[in-house]
Amino acid sequence: KMSKVLNFTRKDFEREQNLGKGLILVDFSANWCGPCKMLEKVLNDLSERVDYRIARINVDEESELASELKIKSLPAMMILKNGKIIERLTGFMEDDEIEKVVKKVRKRESNTNE
């Protein structure tokens, strides 16, 4: 089983903000963070069966980006649509909770037709 989670650097994140199309969930993670490890497994599984992209950023390697995005605690997730941050989530979540949020966000976004 191959995870489809992309490894993002700052450059990738900025490219997504400038050129990104559609929905992407970005996970901010660190090796020393226990709940991050649990979330990693959840997202790896999720990435194989959802129709949006999932990316991971290591905050130890991208600490400046993390502080610019005001990420205070880990794990943290952001949902971007067409490069715009439309949802921020903190803490460990199970796959069904994440899917619920994505569904909610999609519904909300389709009502505000951009």
Summary of the structure (lengths in Angstrom):
residues: 114
radius of gyration: 13.3
end to end distance: 36.8
largest distance: 40.3
contacts: 327
relative contact order: 0.21
helix: 41%
strand: 25%
